[in-house]
Amino acid sequence: MAGGKCLFSEEDIKEALKRRGPDSLGAKNVYLYLEVDDERKDCIVQSFVQKEGAVENGCGSELRGELGFIGATLQLRGVNPVVQPLTDPFGNVLVYNGEIFGGINFSSDSNDMEVLMQSLGQCCSCISHEDSRSSCHFGGSQKSVPQLLSTIRGPWALIYWQDLNIGIALWLAAGGDGWLYEETSSNGRAQCLRVKYKSEARILLVGSGADEQCAGYGRHRTKYRNRSWLGLHEEMKLDMQRIWKRNLGRDDRCIADNGKEARFPFLDEDVIRTLLDIPLWEIADLNQPSGLGDKKILREVARLLGLKEAASLPKRAIQFGSRIARESNRKNFGSNRAANQASAGSVVIHGSSD
């Protein structure tokens, strides 16, 4: 947007997508109106096919907004052609850029997007609505939308359960709901009061990319010990190449669920370019112990800013530093020890057959 006007139109997007060679290209609009009642709430009018005008639907005549969905399909499955965005008889819209490898059953001649749309239409609204007390009207066997999406397997899975502990820690931190300690004085004596606090911040700064670019992980130390600076460089390069699919999507979803936006200052292009121009041995000194040599350059910056205590803290993974992993182990296994025992011995070492 520039000066309240879009820099490119819907037709520009469609033309750009056509150059990539999709089998079909479709669009659908959803119009948002203002209710004409005392509560003055927004309501959603049913979606309309592109180029069809909006109609009165009992919600008043004041158009408050318009959502445009554009879907390009390169069809790999199914006998019949499918055009995105896909809609069902209830007006639900689905734009899905992926492929289902498992978790939801469908025949070899069916389209996985159509099956996904049908499966979503059979979901209840339990636990997917803000009101956790709402009950399922279709019986306990129905899945909610999050439960169904979590069953999708393969590279286009929307939920990865191995990220559960990290995701919980990020989600709780993004909520900003906790306690503060305030100093007060009474009768000449200083006291600390525990005060309930809810952050109203809408933009959150996230440290993703700091460990990847400044040798903050334990495996970086192992690579350096085994293959010196070249091995460390290759490992850090691999981390940066895959951070977008391993971390950023999860982090953005967990933070956005609280109605907030994430900013990643360590992934700013200028920051990345600056770190790439600095010799690796100036960024980290892995001959020193943890808390000193790893992320050396960031620790020096922290000292310059007066954060002397933080500059000497050893790295702790967010799931362990926040104790989320411990609580998760207690819930799923009964205790940390039981969780460790359940994971122990999972690697089978085959001896020589001689």
C-alpha positions as CSV (number, residue, x, y, z in Angstrom):
1,M,0.0,0.0,0.0
2,A,1.2,3.5,-0.8
3,G,-0.9,6.6,0.1
4,G,-3.9,4.4,0.6
5,K,-3.7,2.8,-2.8
6,C,-2.5,-0.7,-3.8
7,L,0.8,-0.8,-5.7
8,F,-0.5,-3.8,-7.7
9,S,-3.9,-5.0,-8.7
10,E,-5.6,-8.4,-8.6
11,E,-5.0,-8.7,-12.3
12,D,-1.2,-8.1,-11.8
13,I,-1.1,-11.0,-9.3
14,K,-3.0,-13.3,-11.7
15,E,-0.7,-12.5,-14.6
16,A,2.4,-13.2,-12.4
17,L,0.9,-16.5,-11.4
18,K,0.1,-17.5,-15.0
19,R,3.8,-17.1,-15.8
20,R,4.5,-20.0,-13.4
21,G,2.2,-22.3,-15.5
22,P,-0.7,-23.3,-13.2
23,D,-3.5,-25.5,-14.6
24,S,-6.2,-23.2,-13.3
25,L,-6.5,-19.8,-11.7
26,G,-9.5,-18.5,-9.8
27,A,-10.6,-15.7,-7.5
28,K,-13.4,-15.1,-5.0
29,N,-14.4,-12.1,-3.0
30,V,-15.9,-11.9,0.5
31,Y,-17.6,-8.6,1.4
32,L,-17.7,-7.3,5.0
33,Y,-20.7,-5.2,6.1
34,L,-21.7,-3.4,9.2
35,E,-24.8,-4.7,11.0
36,V,-27.7,-2.3,11.4
37,D,-28.6,-3.1,15.0
38,D,-27.8,-1.6,18.4
39,E,-24.7,-3.8,18.9
40,R,-23.1,-2.6,15.7
41,K,-21.0,-5.7,15.1
42,D,-19.4,-6.7,11.8
43,C,-21.0,-9.5,9.9
44,I,-19.7,-11.5,6.9
45,V,-21.9,-11.7,3.8
46,Q,-21.5,-14.9,1.8
47,S,-18.7,-14.9,-0.7
48,F,-19.4,-13.9,-4.3
49,V,-17.9,-15.1,-7.6
50,Q,-15.5,-12.6,-9.1
51,K,-17.1,-9.7,-11.0
52,E,-20.5,-10.3,-9.4
53,G,-21.7,-7.4,-7.4
54,A,-22.4,-7.5,-3.7
55,V,-26.0,-7.8,-2.7
56,E,-28.1,-6.8,0.3
57,N,-28.1,-9.6,2.9
58,G,-29.8,-8.0,5.9
59,C,-26.6,-6.6,7.3
60,G,-27.0,-3.0,6.0
61,S,-25.6,-1.2,3.0
62,E,-22.4,0.1,4.4
63,L,-19.5,-1.8,2.9
64,R,-16.7,-2.1,5.4
65,G,-14.2,-4.2,3.6
66,E,-13.5,-6.7,0.9
67,L,-11.4,-9.9,1.1
68,G,-10.0,-11.2,-2.2
69,F,-8.9,-14.8,-2.5
70,I,-6.8,-15.9,-5.4
71,G,-5.8,-19.5,-6.0
72,A,-3.5,-21.1,-8.6
73,T,-3.6,-24.9,-9.0
74,L,-1.0,-27.2,-10.5
75,Q,-3.1,-30.3,-10.4
76,L,-1.3,-33.5,-9.5
77,R,-4.1,-35.6,-8.1
78,G,-7.7,-36.4,-8.9
79,V,-9.6,-37.2,-12.1
80,N,-11.8,-34.1,-12.3
81,P,-10.2,-30.6,-12.6
82,V,-10.4,-28.4,-9.5
83,V,-10.4,-24.6,-9.5
84,Q,-9.2,-22.7,-6.4
85,P,-10.5,-21.0,-4.3
86,L,-12.8,-24.0,-3.5
87,T,-16.2,-23.3,-1.8
88,D,-18.8,-25.5,-0.2
89,P,-22.6,-25.0,-0.1
90,F,-22.2,-23.2,3.2
91,G,-20.0,-20.5,1.7
92,N,-16.7,-21.6,3.3
93,V,-13.6,-20.8,1.2
94,L,-10.5,-23.0,1.0
95,V,-7.2,-22.1,-0.7
96,Y,-4.7,-24.9,-0.1
97,N,-1.2,-24.9,-1.5
98,G,-0.1,-28.4,-0.6
99,E,-0.4,-32.1,-0.9
100,I,-1.7,-34.6,1.7
101,F,0.7,-37.6,2.1
102,G,-1.2,-39.2,5.0
103,G,-3.4,-38.7,8.0
104,I,-6.6,-38.1,5.9
105,N,-7.8,-41.0,3.9
106,F,-8.9,-40.6,0.2
107,S,-8.9,-42.7,-2.9
108,S,-6.3,-42.6,-5.6
109,D,-8.6,-41.0,-8.1
110,S,-9.9,-38.2,-5.8
111,N,-8.5,-34.7,-5.2
112,D,-7.0,-34.3,-1.8
113,M,-8.1,-30.6,-1.7
114,E,-11.8,-31.7,-2.2
115,V,-11.4,-34.4,0.5
116,L,-9.9,-31.8,2.9
117,M,-12.8,-29.4,2.3
118,Q,-15.3,-32.1,3.0
119,S,-13.5,-33.2,6.1
120,L,-13.3,-29.6,7.4
121,G,-17.1,-29.3,6.8
122,Q,-17.7,-32.2,9.1
123,C,-15.7,-30.7,11.9
124,C,-17.3,-29.3,15.1
125,S,-16.4,-26.0,16.6
126,C,-15.1,-27.4,19.9
127,I,-11.9,-25.9,21.2
128,S,-11.4,-24.0,17.9
129,H,-13.6,-21.2,19.2
130,E,-12.5,-18.6,21.7
131,D,-15.2,-19.8,24.1
132,S,-13.6,-23.0,25.5
133,R,-16.9,-23.9,27.2
134,S,-18.7,-24.3,24.0
135,S,-19.7,-27.9,23.4
136,C,-19.9,-30.1,20.3
137,H,-23.4,-30.4,18.9
138,F,-22.5,-33.5,16.8
139,G,-21.3,-35.8,19.5
140,G,-17.9,-36.6,21.0
141,S,-16.6,-38.4,17.9
142,Q,-16.4,-35.2,15.8
143,K,-13.0,-33.6,15.4
144,S,-12.4,-29.9,15.7
145,V,-10.6,-27.9,12.9
146,P,-7.2,-27.9,14.7
147,Q,-7.5,-31.6,15.5
148,L,-8.2,-32.4,11.8
149,L,-5.4,-30.2,10.5
150,S,-2.9,-31.8,13.0
151,T,-3.5,-35.2,11.3
152,I,-2.1,-34.1,7.9
153,R,1.2,-35.7,7.3
154,G,4.1,-34.9,5.0
155,P,6.0,-31.8,4.0
156,W,2.9,-29.7,3.9
157,A,1.7,-30.6,7.4
158,L,0.4,-27.5,9.2
159,I,1.2,-28.8,12.7
160,Y,4.4,-30.6,13.8
161,W,4.1,-32.1,17.2
162,Q,7.8,-32.2,17.8
163,D,7.6,-28.4,18.1
164,L,4.9,-28.6,20.8
165,N,7.1,-27.5,23.7
166,I,8.8,-24.6,21.8
167,G,5.4,-23.5,20.4
168,I,3.8,-23.5,23.9
169,A,6.6,-21.3,25.3
170,L,6.3,-18.8,22.5
171,W,2.5,-18.7,22.7
172,L,2.6,-18.0,26.4
173,A,5.3,-15.4,26.1
174,A,3.4,-13.7,23.3
175,G,0.3,-13.5,25.4
176,G,2.1,-11.3,27.9
177,D,-0.1,-12.4,30.7
178,G,1.7,-12.7,34.0
179,W,3.0,-10.9,37.1
180,L,5.3,-8.0,37.9
181,Y,7.2,-7.2,41.1
182,E,6.9,-3.5,42.1
183,E,8.9,-1.9,44.9
184,T,7.0,0.0,47.5
185,S,8.0,1.6,50.8
186,S,5.9,1.3,53.9
187,N,7.1,2.7,57.3
188,G,10.5,3.3,55.8
189,R,10.9,-0.3,54.7
190,A,11.1,-1.4,51.1
191,Q,8.7,-4.1,50.0
192,C,8.0,-6.0,46.7
193,L,4.4,-6.4,45.7
194,R,3.3,-9.1,43.1
195,V,1.0,-7.3,40.7
196,K,-1.0,-8.9,37.9
197,Y,0.0,-7.6,34.5
198,K,-1.2,-8.0,30.9
199,S,1.0,-6.6,28.1
200,E,-0.8,-4.5,25.5
201,A,2.2,-4.7,23.0
202,R,1.1,-5.5,19.5
203,I,4.6,-6.0,18.0
204,L,7.0,-8.5,19.5
205,L,10.8,-8.7,18.8
206,V,11.9,-12.3,18.4
207,G,15.5,-13.5,18.6
208,S,15.3,-16.1,15.8
209,G,18.5,-16.1,13.7
210,A,20.9,-15.1,16.5
211,D,22.1,-18.7,17.4
212,E,22.2,-19.7,13.7
213,Q,24.5,-16.8,12.7
214,C,26.6,-16.5,15.8
215,A,27.3,-20.1,16.7
216,G,25.0,-20.4,19.6
217,Y,24.0,-24.1,19.4
218,G,25.9,-27.0,21.0
219,R,26.2,-28.8,17.7
220,H,28.2,-25.8,16.4
221,R,30.8,-26.5,19.0
222,T,30.9,-30.1,18.0
223,K,31.3,-29.2,14.3
224,Y,34.1,-26.8,15.2
225,R,35.9,-29.4,17.3
226,N,35.7,-32.0,14.5
227,R,36.2,-29.9,11.4
228,S,37.5,-26.6,12.5
229,W,36.2,-23.3,11.0
230,L,35.1,-24.9,7.7
231,G,32.8,-27.4,9.4
232,L,31.4,-24.7,11.6
233,H,30.7,-22.4,8.5
234,E,28.9,-25.2,6.7
235,E,26.7,-26.1,9.7
236,M,25.7,-22.4,10.2
237,K,25.0,-22.0,6.5
238,L,22.7,-25.1,6.6
239,D,20.9,-23.6,9.7
240,M,20.2,-20.3,7.8
241,Q,19.0,-22.1,4.7
242,R,16.4,-24.1,6.6
243,I,15.3,-21.7,9.3
244,W,12.3,-20.5,7.3
245,K,10.7,-23.9,7.2
246,R,11.9,-25.2,10.6
247,N,11.2,-22.2,12.8
248,L,9.7,-19.1,11.3
249,G,6.3,-20.5,10.3
250,R,5.8,-22.0,13.7
251,D,6.9,-18.9,15.5
252,D,4.7,-16.6,13.4
253,R,1.6,-18.8,14.0
254,C,2.1,-19.1,17.7
255,I,2.5,-15.3,18.1
256,A,-0.3,-14.4,15.6
257,D,-2.7,-16.6,17.6
258,N,-2.5,-13.9,20.3
259,G,-3.4,-11.2,17.8
260,K,0.2,-9.9,17.6
261,E,2.9,-9.6,15.0
262,A,6.5,-10.8,15.1
263,R,9.6,-8.9,14.0
264,F,12.9,-10.7,13.5
265,P,15.7,-8.1,13.8
266,F,18.5,-10.7,13.5
267,L,17.1,-11.7,10.1
268,D,17.1,-8.2,8.7
269,E,19.0,-8.1,5.5
270,D,21.5,-5.5,6.7
271,V,22.2,-7.5,9.9
272,I,22.7,-10.7,7.9
273,R,25.0,-8.9,5.4
274,T,27.0,-7.3,8.2
275,L,27.6,-10.6,10.0
276,L,28.6,-12.3,6.7
277,D,31.3,-9.6,6.2
278,I,32.8,-10.3,9.6
279,P,35.3,-13.2,10.0
280,L,33.8,-16.1,11.8
281,W,36.5,-16.1,14.5
282,E,35.4,-12.6,15.4
283,I,31.8,-13.7,15.8
284,A,32.5,-16.7,18.0
285,D,35.4,-18.2,19.9
286,L,34.4,-21.8,20.6
287,N,37.6,-22.6,22.4
288,Q,36.1,-20.7,25.3
289,P,33.5,-22.3,27.6
290,S,29.7,-21.9,27.1
291,G,28.5,-18.5,28.1
292,L,31.7,-16.8,26.9
293,G,32.8,-17.9,23.4
294,D,29.4,-18.8,21.8
295,K,27.7,-15.7,20.3
296,K,30.8,-13.7,21.4
297,I,29.9,-10.7,19.2
298,L,26.4,-10.4,20.7
299,R,27.7,-10.7,24.2
300,E,30.1,-7.9,23.6
301,V,27.2,-5.7,22.3
302,A,25.2,-6.6,25.4
303,R,28.1,-5.5,27.6
304,L,28.4,-2.2,25.7
305,L,24.6,-1.6,26.4
306,G,25.1,-2.3,30.1
307,L,23.6,-5.8,30.2
308,K,26.6,-7.3,31.9
309,E,24.6,-10.1,33.6
310,A,22.8,-11.2,30.5
311,A,26.0,-11.1,28.5
312,S,27.5,-13.9,30.6
313,L,24.5,-16.3,30.7
314,P,24.9,-19.7,29.0
315,K,22.4,-20.6,26.3
316,R,19.3,-22.5,27.4
317,A,16.7,-23.8,24.9
318,I,13.4,-22.0,25.4
319,Q,11.6,-25.2,26.2
320,F,14.0,-25.9,29.1
321,G,14.6,-22.4,30.3
322,S,10.9,-21.8,30.6
323,R,10.4,-25.3,32.2
324,I,7.7,-26.1,29.6
325,A,9.4,-29.4,28.7
326,R,9.3,-30.5,32.3
327,E,5.6,-29.8,32.6
328,S,4.9,-31.5,29.3
329,N,6.8,-34.6,30.4
330,R,4.9,-34.7,33.6
331,K,1.6,-34.5,31.7
332,N,2.5,-37.1,29.0
333,F,4.7,-39.5,31.0
334,G,4.1,-38.7,34.7
335,S,7.6,-37.4,35.4
336,N,10.8,-36.3,33.7
337,R,12.4,-39.6,34.7
338,A,9.7,-41.6,33.0
339,A,10.0,-39.4,29.9
340,N,13.7,-40.0,29.7
341,Q,13.2,-43.7,30.3
342,A,10.7,-43.8,27.5
343,S,13.2,-42.3,25.1
344,A,16.2,-44.3,26.3
345,G,17.2,-47.3,24.2
346,S,15.4,-46.1,21.1
347,V,18.6,-46.4,19.0
348,V,19.5,-49.9,18.2
349,I,23.2,-50.6,17.6
350,H,23.8,-53.7,15.5
351,G,27.0,-55.6,16.3
352,S,29.3,-57.2,13.8
353,S,28.1,-60.4,12.3
354,D,31.6,-61.9,12.1
